[in-house]
Amino acid sequence: MKAIVTGIALAIIIAVGAAFVLDSKFQRTAETAFSTTGARL
């Protein structure tokens, strides 16, 4: 039972950390991501 609770807690911690990293560093708007000389929105 202790291993299950530890696994659930670890999964929650990893999910929150991944959400923070993705929101702060990797996501960009479509206008920012695809604004090059060949494609304009």
Sequence and secondary structure as in RCSB ss.txt:
>XXXX:A:sequence
MKAIVTGIALAIIIAVGAAFVLDSKFQRTAETAFSTTGARL
>XXXX:A:secstr
 HHHHHHHHHHHHHHHHHHHHIIIII   HHHHT SSS   
